[in-house]
Amino acid sequence: MTATRSTRQRDVITRVLHDAEGPLGVGDVLERARTDLPALGVATVYRTLKLLTDQGRIHPVTLDGETLYESSGKGHHHHFACTRCQRVFTLHTCPVALPSGTVYPGGFIVEAHEVTLYGQCPQCAQAS
């Protein structure tokens, strides 16, 4: 595998994803990265997200058919999707006690699990 050089665009996009409260869509990455790079284009964001995914530095999360991205290495976690503001947050607690290797009736063997909770985030709940 050939090494890729670090660029300002890659560094900014990596930081945006690292600092995010949860996974972000392409539009959110673009908007936040343009704070530092006003001329950043959406094609550069797509290319950078693909490269960072291929390198294992970030990974895609699919929620309601939309692909979002977050930094890798955050350990076991789940997501909370706000039904009012549409933001997605990372939850560092597991709402389900479901160890790997659990066998369900019919012979289903759990290897991993992913949970997304839906409701209102604290800001939206307070505004209600």
Buried (B, 14 or more C-beta within 10 A) or exposed (E): EEEEEEEEBBBBBBBBBEEBEBBBBBEBBBBBBBEBBEEBEEEBBEBBBEBBBEEEBBBEBEBEEEEBBBBEEEEEBBBBBBEEEBBBBBBEEEEEEEEEEEEEEEEEEEEEEEEBEEEBBEEBEEEE
